[in-house]
Amino acid sequence: MMIKTPAAVLLGAAIFALCGCVHQEVVGKGEPRSATTLTVTRSGESVQLSWKSEPGKIYDVLYAESLTGKTEWKVLPGAGNIRGTGDYLMFTDSISSGMNRYYRLNIVLERQRETAGR
């Protein structure tokens, strides 16, 4: 699945009995294009999330228990405000057997996060 969106946005992956990855192309005003693929792998009650980070970007891994009209996205504990290093970043989540969970990757350029904090 490929989604094109304006700058610094969200990347989603649904976790069911099967897992996969979602590809997001980020296109911003005056910013070079970049692509991020969130890979999600589930084995029993363990879910691995990984992506290739970029220096100068900050990431939050978000999750939701369901996708409804009023989906509440929360930051995955320990997976918020992560600075890109240029390497692959990996996080593990634990969910009960038979439970569904949905994930997104929020990508924020460092200068946008600093401006928002003022």
OpenMM code with the backbone's topology and positions (N, CA, C; nanometers):
from openmm import Vec3, app, unit

residues = "MET MET ILE LYS THR PRO ALA ALA VAL LEU LEU GLY ALA ALA ILE PHE ALA LEU CYS GLY CYS VAL HIS GLN GLU VAL VAL GLY LYS GLY GLU PRO ARG SER ALA THR THR LEU THR VAL THR ARG SER GLY GLU SER VAL GLN LEU SER TRP LYS SER GLU PRO GLY LYS ILE TYR ASP VAL LEU TYR ALA GLU SER LEU THR GLY LYS THR GLU TRP LYS VAL LEU PRO GLY ALA GLY ASN ILE ARG GLY THR GLY ASP TYR LEU MET PHE THR ASP SER ILE SER SER GLY MET ASN ARG TYR TYR ARG LEU ASN ILE VAL LEU GLU ARG GLN ARG GLU THR ALA GLY ARG".split()
positions = [
    Vec3(0.0854, -0.1156, 0.0000),
    Vec3(0.0000, 0.0000, 0.0000),
    Vec3(0.0903, 0.1222, 0.0000),
    Vec3(0.0653, 0.2203, -0.0861),
    Vec3(0.1418, 0.3439, -0.0866),
    Vec3(0.0464, 0.4599, -0.0684),
    Vec3(0.0815, 0.5502, 0.0220),
    Vec3(-0.0014, 0.6657, 0.0531),
    Vec3(0.0842, 0.7903, 0.0353),
    Vec3(0.0357, 0.8901, -0.0366),
    Vec3(0.1080, 1.0171, -0.0475),
    Vec3(0.0349, 1.1200, 0.0360),
    Vec3(0.1084, 1.1884, 0.1234),
    Vec3(0.0484, 1.2879, 0.2102),
    Vec3(0.1407, 1.4069, 0.2233),
    Vec3(0.0880, 1.5220, 0.2666),
    Vec3(0.1752, 1.6362, 0.2899),
    Vec3(0.2612, 1.6119, 0.4124),
    Vec3(0.3707, 1.6799, 0.4208),
    Vec3(0.4754, 1.6728, 0.5235),
    Vec3(0.4469, 1.5996, 0.6523),
    Vec3(0.5472, 1.5465, 0.7082),
    Vec3(0.5551, 1.4982, 0.8464),
    Vec3(0.4276, 1.4366, 0.8975),
    Vec3(0.3958, 1.3214, 0.8497),
    Vec3(0.2640, 1.2713, 0.8826),
    Vec3(0.2673, 1.1313, 0.9379),
    Vec3(0.1642, 1.0575, 0.9097),
    Vec3(0.1405, 0.9318, 0.9767),
    Vec3(0.1504, 0.8144, 0.8827),
    Vec3(0.1880, 0.7062, 0.9406),
    Vec3(0.2052, 0.5834, 0.8694),
    Vec3(0.1307, 0.4780, 0.9473),
    Vec3(0.0501, 0.3975, 0.8851),
    Vec3(-0.0307, 0.3034, 0.9621),
    Vec3(-0.0118, 0.1598, 0.9186),
    Vec3(-0.0276, 0.0714, 1.0128),
    Vec3(-0.0229, -0.0719, 0.9844),
    Vec3(-0.1221, -0.1409, 1.0753),
    Vec3(-0.2060, -0.2217, 1.0192),
    Vec3(-0.3045, -0.2936, 1.1001),
    Vec3(-0.2465, -0.4278, 1.1411),
    Vec3(-0.2700, -0.4642, 1.2654),
    Vec3(-0.2216, -0.5913, 1.3160),
    Vec3(-0.3405, -0.6831, 1.3388),
    Vec3(-0.3464, -0.7896, 1.2658),
    Vec3(-0.4482, -0.8921, 1.2833),
    Vec3(-0.3725, -1.0219, 1.3089),
    Vec3(-0.4269, -1.1316, 1.2638),
    Vec3(-0.3553, -1.2588, 1.2741),
    Vec3(-0.2337, -1.2555, 1.1810),
    Vec3(-0.2428, -1.1790, 1.0717),
    Vec3(-0.1326, -1.1648, 0.9783),
    Vec3(-0.0722, -1.0265, 0.9926),
    Vec3(0.0539, -1.0127, 0.9599),
    Vec3(0.1208, -0.8830, 0.9710),
    Vec3(0.1847, -0.8479, 0.8383),
    Vec3(0.2302, -0.7256, 0.8269),
    Vec3(0.2952, -0.6820, 0.7055),
    Vec3(0.3586, -0.5479, 0.7248),
    Vec3(0.3679, -0.4733, 0.6169),
    Vec3(0.4259, -0.3401, 0.6277),
    Vec3(0.3481, -0.2435, 0.5404),
    Vec3(0.3633, -0.1173, 0.5711),
    Vec3(0.2977, -0.0101, 0.4974),
    Vec3(0.4060, 0.0856, 0.4537),
    Vec3(0.3955, 0.1344, 0.3329),
    Vec3(0.4946, 0.2279, 0.2789),
    Vec3(0.4321, 0.3661, 0.2714),
    Vec3(0.5018, 0.4650, 0.3228),
    Vec3(0.4521, 0.6030, 0.3226),
    Vec3(0.5534, 0.6914, 0.2537),
    Vec3(0.5099, 0.7668, 0.1564),
    Vec3(0.5959, 0.8651, 0.0934),
    Vec3(0.5563, 1.0014, 0.1471),
    Vec3(0.6520, 1.0721, 0.2060),
    Vec3(0.6245, 1.2022, 0.2658),
    Vec3(0.6688, 1.3103, 0.1690),
    Vec3(0.5775, 1.3988, 0.1352),
    Vec3(0.6062, 1.5077, 0.0437),
    Vec3(0.5756, 1.6385, 0.1155),
    Vec3(0.6747, 1.7216, 0.1374),
    Vec3(0.6538, 1.8469, 0.2100),
    Vec3(0.6911, 1.9668, 0.1262),
    Vec3(0.6453, 2.0829, 0.1655),
    Vec3(0.6773, 2.2068, 0.0957),
    Vec3(0.8266, 2.2347, 0.1104),
    Vec3(0.8966, 2.2385, -0.0004),
    Vec3(1.0377, 2.2705, 0.0010),
    Vec3(1.1253, 2.1621, 0.0621),
    Vec3(1.0672, 2.0537, 0.1074),
    Vec3(1.1444, 1.9451, 0.1676),
    Vec3(1.1688, 1.8375, 0.0621),
    Vec3(1.2863, 1.7758, 0.0646),
    Vec3(1.3080, 1.6648, -0.0284),
    Vec3(1.2143, 1.5488, 0.0048),
    Vec3(1.1819, 1.4718, -0.0928),
    Vec3(1.0958, 1.3556, -0.0707),
    Vec3(1.1726, 1.2504, 0.0087),
    Vec3(1.1011, 1.1810, 0.0910),
    Vec3(1.1609, 1.0682, 0.1621),
    Vec3(1.0553, 0.9598, 0.1742),
    Vec3(1.0981, 0.8394, 0.1960),
    Vec3(1.0058, 0.7280, 0.2097),
    Vec3(1.0380, 0.6534, 0.3384),
    Vec3(0.9361, 0.6073, 0.4061),
    Vec3(0.9531, 0.5304, 0.5286),
    Vec3(0.8623, 0.4088, 0.5211),
    Vec3(0.9162, 0.2944, 0.5526),
    Vec3(0.8380, 0.1724, 0.5565),
    Vec3(0.8370, 0.1210, 0.6991),
    Vec3(0.7189, 0.1108, 0.7572),
    Vec3(0.7018, 0.0538, 0.8901),
    Vec3(0.6769, -0.0952, 0.8716),
    Vec3(0.7649, -0.1772, 0.9251),
    Vec3(0.7492, -0.3211, 0.9148),
    Vec3(0.6984, -0.3738, 1.0482),
    Vec3(0.5920, -0.4516, 1.0437),
    Vec3(0.5275, -0.5039, 1.1638),
    Vec3(0.5232, -0.6564, 1.1517),
    Vec3(0.5774, -0.7232, 1.2518),
    Vec3(0.5805, -0.8690, 1.2523),
    Vec3(0.5277, -0.9188, 1.3855),
    Vec3(0.4334, -1.0113, 1.3798),
    Vec3(0.3762, -1.0654, 1.5032),
    Vec3(0.4106, -1.2131, 1.5171),
    Vec3(0.4511, -1.2503, 1.6375),
    Vec3(0.4769, -1.3892, 1.6704),
    Vec3(0.4161, -1.4147, 1.8076),
    Vec3(0.3008, -1.4809, 1.8100),
    Vec3(0.2312, -1.5053, 1.9370),
    Vec3(0.1837, -1.3751, 1.9985),
    Vec3(0.2331, -1.3432, 2.1156),
    Vec3(0.1933, -1.2207, 2.1854),
    Vec3(0.2949, -1.1080, 2.1683),
    Vec3(0.3960, -1.1284, 2.0865),
    Vec3(0.5008, -1.0287, 2.0644),
    Vec3(0.4867, -0.9668, 1.9255),
    Vec3(0.4899, -0.8340, 1.9198),
    Vec3(0.4817, -0.7611, 1.7934),
    Vec3(0.6079, -0.6768, 1.7788),
    Vec3(0.6819, -0.6978, 1.6698),
    Vec3(0.8025, -0.6200, 1.6405),
    Vec3(0.7683, -0.5119, 1.5388),
    Vec3(0.8076, -0.3875, 1.5679),
    Vec3(0.7881, -0.2748, 1.4769),
    Vec3(0.9257, -0.2186, 1.4450),
    Vec3(0.9540, -0.1973, 1.3162),
    Vec3(1.0849, -0.1427, 1.2811),
    Vec3(1.0740, -0.0555, 1.1561),
    Vec3(1.1682, 0.0375, 1.1450),
    Vec3(1.1764, 0.1249, 1.0288),
    Vec3(1.3158, 0.1849, 1.0219),
    Vec3(1.3546, 0.2295, 0.9031),
    Vec3(1.4825, 0.2980, 0.8822),
    Vec3(1.4614, 0.4443, 0.9168),
    Vec3(1.5308, 0.4911, 1.0184),
    Vec3(1.5146, 0.6302, 1.0628),
    Vec3(1.6046, 0.7230, 0.9826),
    Vec3(1.5753, 0.8516, 0.9952),
    Vec3(1.6566, 0.9542, 0.9301),
    Vec3(1.7007, 1.0555, 1.0334),
    Vec3(1.8292, 1.0962, 1.0298),
    Vec3(1.8749, 1.2000, 1.1224),
    Vec3(1.7937, 1.3281, 1.1014),
    Vec3(1.7653, 1.3995, 1.2093),
    Vec3(1.6901, 1.5243, 1.1995),
    Vec3(1.5402, 1.5061, 1.2056),
    Vec3(1.4947, 1.3817, 1.2142),
    Vec3(1.3516, 1.3559, 1.2283),
    Vec3(1.3255, 1.2937, 1.3643),
    Vec3(1.2074, 1.3178, 1.4148),
    Vec3(1.1657, 1.2629, 1.5434),
    Vec3(1.0432, 1.1766, 1.5176),
    Vec3(1.0371, 1.0625, 1.5844),
    Vec3(0.9324, 0.9645, 1.5604),
    Vec3(0.8545, 0.9344, 1.6882),
    Vec3(0.7257, 0.9092, 1.6714),
    Vec3(0.6395, 0.8563, 1.7769),
    Vec3(0.5702, 0.7340, 1.7181),
    Vec3(0.5738, 0.6218, 1.7894),
    Vec3(0.4954, 0.5051, 1.7488),
    Vec3(0.3629, 0.5144, 1.8229),
    Vec3(0.2533, 0.5182, 1.7482),
    Vec3(0.1202, 0.5286, 1.8059),
    Vec3(0.0464, 0.3969, 1.7868),
    Vec3(-0.0491, 0.3698, 1.8772),
    Vec3(-0.1305, 0.2495, 1.8624),
    Vec3(-0.2745, 0.2796, 1.9004),
    Vec3(-0.3643, 0.1959, 1.8521),
    Vec3(-0.5065, 0.2048, 1.8854),
    Vec3(-0.5596, 0.0630, 1.8969),
    Vec3(-0.6613, 0.0470, 1.9801),
    Vec3(-0.7224, -0.0850, 2.0002),
    Vec3(-0.8254, -0.1174, 1.8924),
    Vec3(-0.8807, -0.0133, 1.8277),
    Vec3(-0.9770, -0.0342, 1.7199),
    Vec3(-0.9729, 0.0851, 1.6258),
    Vec3(-1.0283, 0.0671, 1.5078),
    Vec3(-1.0374, 0.1760, 1.4109),
    Vec3(-1.1846, 0.2095, 1.3913),
    Vec3(-1.2292, 0.3088, 1.4638),
    Vec3(-1.3673, 0.3544, 1.4528),
    Vec3(-1.3653, 0.5019, 1.4182),
    Vec3(-1.4820, 0.5637, 1.4095),
    Vec3(-1.4895, 0.7060, 1.3792),
    Vec3(-1.4166, 0.7924, 1.4812),
    Vec3(-1.4050, 0.7459, 1.6034),
    Vec3(-1.3379, 0.8218, 1.7090),
    Vec3(-1.2195, 0.7432, 1.7647),
    Vec3(-1.1335, 0.6999, 1.6756),
    Vec3(-1.0174, 0.6218, 1.7167),
    Vec3(-0.9267, 0.7060, 1.8054),
    Vec3(-0.8894, 0.6484, 1.9193),
    Vec3(-0.7980, 0.7166, 2.0115),
    Vec3(-0.6584, 0.6573, 1.9944),
    Vec3(-0.5683, 0.7364, 1.9361),
    Vec3(-0.4304, 0.6940, 1.9157),
    Vec3(-0.3485, 0.7344, 2.0375),
    Vec3(-0.2691, 0.6407, 2.0888),
    Vec3(-0.1842, 0.6651, 2.2050),
    Vec3(-0.0400, 0.6345, 2.1674),
    Vec3(0.0528, 0.7022, 2.2358),
    Vec3(0.1945, 0.6733, 2.2139),
    Vec3(0.2272, 0.5402, 2.2810),
    Vec3(0.2902, 0.4511, 2.2070),
    Vec3(0.3326, 0.3235, 2.2622),
    Vec3(0.4355, 0.3508, 2.3720),
    Vec3(0.4154, 0.2983, 2.4937),
    Vec3(0.5094, 0.3256, 2.6029),
    Vec3(0.6543, 0.2971, 2.5623),
    Vec3(0.7400, 0.3962, 2.5853),
    Vec3(0.8814, 0.3849, 2.5511),
    Vec3(0.9134, 0.4119, 2.4060),
    Vec3(0.8123, 0.4448, 2.3252),
    Vec3(0.8342, 0.4635, 2.1815),
    Vec3(0.7860, 0.6006, 2.1354),
    Vec3(0.8105, 0.7030, 2.2172),
    Vec3(0.7727, 0.8394, 2.1812),
    Vec3(0.8930, 0.9319, 2.1827),
    Vec3(0.8904, 1.0326, 2.0976),
    Vec3(0.9953, 1.1340, 2.0911),
    Vec3(1.1321, 1.0708, 2.0640),
    Vec3(1.1363, 0.9839, 1.9644),
    Vec3(1.2579, 0.9104, 1.9301),
    Vec3(1.3329, 0.9849, 1.8204),
    Vec3(1.4583, 1.0155, 1.8447),
    Vec3(1.5403, 1.0854, 1.7451),
    Vec3(1.5952, 0.9861, 1.6432),
    Vec3(1.5811, 1.0219, 1.5166),
    Vec3(1.6357, 0.9391, 1.4099),
    Vec3(1.7874, 0.9390, 1.4138),
    Vec3(1.8451, 0.8248, 1.3840),
    Vec3(1.9908, 0.8092, 1.3877),
    Vec3(2.0491, 0.7777, 1.2504),
    Vec3(1.9632, 0.7407, 1.1569),
    Vec3(2.0099, 0.6928, 1.0277),
    Vec3(2.0137, 0.5410, 1.0239),
    Vec3(1.9951, 0.4774, 1.1397),
    Vec3(1.9919, 0.3319, 1.1491),
    Vec3(1.8476, 0.2838, 1.1579),
    Vec3(1.8303, 0.1518, 1.1556),
    Vec3(1.6989, 0.0940, 1.1784),
    Vec3(1.6655, 0.1032, 1.3263),
    Vec3(1.5442, 0.1422, 1.3569),
    Vec3(1.4952, 0.1464, 1.4942),
    Vec3(1.3934, 0.0349, 1.5099),
    Vec3(1.3925, -0.0286, 1.6274),
    Vec3(1.3024, -0.1409, 1.6496),
    Vec3(1.2420, -0.1314, 1.7895),
    Vec3(1.1121, -0.1608, 1.7974),
    Vec3(1.0404, -0.1643, 1.9244),
    Vec3(0.9557, -0.2894, 1.9283),
    Vec3(0.9328, -0.3389, 2.0486),
    Vec3(0.8508, -0.4582, 2.0682),
    Vec3(0.7309, -0.4218, 2.1531),
    Vec3(0.6149, -0.4690, 2.1122),
    Vec3(0.4917, -0.4512, 2.1879),
    Vec3(0.4386, -0.5899, 2.2223),
    Vec3(0.3735, -0.6012, 2.3360),
    Vec3(0.3118, -0.7275, 2.3765),
    Vec3(0.1607, -0.7107, 2.3772),
    Vec3(0.0911, -0.8029, 2.3093),
    Vec3(-0.0545, -0.7998, 2.3101),
    Vec3(-0.1070, -0.9408, 2.3321),
    Vec3(-0.2207, -0.9488, 2.3941),
    Vec3(-0.2803, -1.0791, 2.4245),
    Vec3(-0.3170, -1.1535, 2.2970),
    Vec3(-0.3094, -1.2841, 2.3041),
    Vec3(-0.3474, -1.3690, 2.1925),
    Vec3(-0.4935, -1.3422, 2.1548),
    Vec3(-0.5218, -1.3332, 2.0271),
    Vec3(-0.6576, -1.3082, 1.9802),
    Vec3(-0.6966, -1.1616, 1.9789),
    Vec3(-0.6095, -1.0738, 2.0280),
    Vec3(-0.6377, -0.9296, 2.0333),
    Vec3(-0.5827, -0.8617, 1.9073),
    Vec3(-0.6547, -0.7616, 1.8571),
    Vec3(-0.6073, -0.6811, 1.7443),
    Vec3(-0.5537, -0.5494, 1.7964),
    Vec3(-0.4535, -0.4980, 1.7287),
    Vec3(-0.4011, -0.3656, 1.7620),
    Vec3(-0.3536, -0.3023, 1.6325),
    Vec3(-0.3650, -0.1715, 1.6237),
    Vec3(-0.3300, -0.0965, 1.5042),
    Vec3(-0.2177, 0.0001, 1.5386),
    Vec3(-0.1222, 0.0184, 1.4450),
    Vec3(-0.0052, 0.1015, 1.4703),
    Vec3(0.0104, 0.2071, 1.3616),
    Vec3(0.0665, 0.3207, 1.4019),
    Vec3(0.1051, 0.4259, 1.3076),
    Vec3(0.2383, 0.4827, 1.3524),
    Vec3(0.3091, 0.5359, 1.2583),
    Vec3(0.4357, 0.6018, 1.2862),
    Vec3(0.4175, 0.7494, 1.2552),
    Vec3(0.4338, 0.8328, 1.3554),
    Vec3(0.4239, 0.9773, 1.3386),
    Vec3(0.5646, 1.0305, 1.3173),
    Vec3(0.5864, 1.0949, 1.2045),
    Vec3(0.7183, 1.1462, 1.1693),
    Vec3(0.7131, 1.2989, 1.1752),
    Vec3(0.8017, 1.3578, 1.2538),
    Vec3(0.8042, 1.5030, 1.2695),
    Vec3(0.9455, 1.5519, 1.2430),
    Vec3(0.9579, 1.6515, 1.1561),
    Vec3(1.0889, 1.7114, 1.1368),
    Vec3(1.1291, 1.7807, 1.2663),
    Vec3(1.2562, 1.7742, 1.3011),
    Vec3(1.3042, 1.8258, 1.4292),
    Vec3(1.2640, 1.9713, 1.4506),
    Vec3(1.2743, 2.0524, 1.3488),
    Vec3(1.2415, 2.1938, 1.3661),
    Vec3(1.0917, 2.2147, 1.3900),
    Vec3(1.0065, 2.1247, 1.3376),
    Vec3(0.8622, 2.1367, 1.3644),
    Vec3(0.8319, 2.1051, 1.5108),
    Vec3(0.8994, 2.0056, 1.5676),
    Vec3(0.8789, 1.9684, 1.7075),
    Vec3(0.9258, 2.0821, 1.7990),
    Vec3(1.0412, 2.1434, 1.7642),
    Vec3(1.0926, 2.2537, 1.8459),
    Vec3(0.9990, 2.3729, 1.8410),
    Vec3(0.9444, 2.4032, 1.7240),
    Vec3(0.8514, 2.5146, 1.7092),
    Vec3(0.7239, 2.4887, 1.7858),
    Vec3(0.6730, 2.3664, 1.7823),
    Vec3(0.5501, 2.3313, 1.8526),
    Vec3(0.5674, 2.3404, 2.0027),
    Vec3(0.6909, 2.3188, 2.0519),
    Vec3(0.7158, 2.3218, 2.1962),
    Vec3(0.7279, 2.4609, 2.2542),
    Vec3(0.7337, 2.5604, 2.1695),
    Vec3(0.7490, 2.6995, 2.2182),
    Vec3(0.6187, 2.7603, 2.2589),
] * unit.nanometer
topology = app.Topology()
chain = topology.addChain("A")
for resn in residues:
    res = topology.addResidue(resn, chain)
    for name in ("N", "CA", "C"):
        topology.addAtom(name, app.Element.getBySymbol(name[0]), res)
